[in-house]
Amino acid sequence: MRAHLRFCGAVLCALSLAAPPTGWAWGSNGERLIANKAVDTLPSEMQPFFDANRDFIARHAGDPLEWLEKNPATEQPNHLIMLDHYGKFPFATLPRNYKSAVTKYGKTKIVANGVLPWQIGVYSERLTDALRDLACPVALVSNEVGSGIIPENALARRYADALGILNQRIAAAVEQVVLMTAGLPTLIKPAPALDVRL
């Protein structure tokens, strides 16, 4: 019995070593497949728009991974942060502001250990600026994070804060904002005319 288990263990080890290294990776093809299938899960009212743009969405879903493969030295810091280089959990000594982090640790250390958390601010600003400059209609869909309960863990609170800030920036940059609750639209911007009678 033991000999049989040793033999099976040796075979599994050999197979895992013989597997191609990319066999374990998610990769751009996985991103494209998920983006393509995600369109099928949308509400029927949204599907025509996204279906008409399905090829574009699928084609660009893997862009970040392709950028990383083509330019690993310059792109890798944008995809991660190695928190273990900044003390112990909950990393209270790591400034949340990029300029403050650079002042404290130096740009070389910050870039070497990843800039992912600060990239959110960079890209939200770029998105907001791009929306202001567009001459065509755009529909953006986002989660509403201000009306829910306060998340229990720190990461979820950071996510809610970052998304809330992004939603506010986009709302300030666009002409119309509609809040959907239980499938019912509420016009937020421009403010609806109030008919108040006393």
Secondary structure, DSSP 8 states (H G I E B T S, - for coil): -HHHHHHHHHHHHHHHHHS-GGGG--HHHHHHHHHHHHHHTS-TTTHHHHHHTHHHHHHHHTHHHHHHHH-HHHHGGGG---GGGG-STT-TTS-SSHHHHHHHH-HHHHHHT--HHHHHHHHHHHHHHHHHH--S---------SSS---SSHHHHHHHHHHHHHHHHHHHHSS-EEEEETTEEEEEES--------
